[in-house]
Amino acid sequence: MTPSSVITEVRDLIQDNGSSLRYSDTILLRFVNQTLKRMAMLRPDLFSITADITTTPNVSEQELPSAAVRLVEIFRNKDGTSIEEIGRDLFDRTYPQWTTDPAGVPTKYIRHSRNPRRYFLYPRPAVDTVLVGEYITTPPTYTISETISVLPDVYLPTLVDGTVYLAESIDNEHINTGRAKMFYDSFVESLGVSFQARSITDNEDTNTGQQRG
């Protein structure tokens, strides 16, 4: 799936593929990229990635890469040792000097309660410490022929609906007839349906490994 393939579908739906175009490819490409970012706001889980996370040495408080929106989970140090998530309140009460211990290989991480892009490590990471974690990333701004790698192809209709909504919203006629709202509703509904489907595909009994009915 590329922005070009999305734009082709959009032009058919808005009947804008004749000799005199209402919207240039440049404008529709902007709408495609805007729709991707709207999708990331509504369904951030679709834009999660697992990647190496470089740490800042010798400090407890860390920040995710610049493209990251929210931390999902820290899995391990890249050398293979696991990292446990703990709560800061309990750690502060039982071991208040934790931020001053010598740097080393982190064994625990703590979420920042007021900033989803920040987190804490214990002990403070030594130089060249790299973690493996999952976080929500901001969709890049795609060129017209670039593959949209952040989404599976199954979301093509959703991306088309969101782009059509933006295109039709410019036209007062389509706002008055409800056509723009129709595509917006379809866009939001399809995102909601795919989220609800996760309860079927992802809901497993942690004790038996069997899917619950």
ABEGO torsion letter per residue (X at the ends): XBAAAAAAAAAAAAGBABABBABBAAAAAAAAAAAAAAAAAABAAAABBBBBBBBBBGBABBBBBAABABBABBABBAAGBBBBBBBAAAAAAABAAAAABBBBBBABBBBBAABAABBBBOBBBBBGBBBBBBBBBBBBBBBAABBBAABBAAAAAAAAAAAAAAAAAABAAAAAAGAAAAAAAAAAAAAAAAAAAAAAAABBBAAAGBBBX
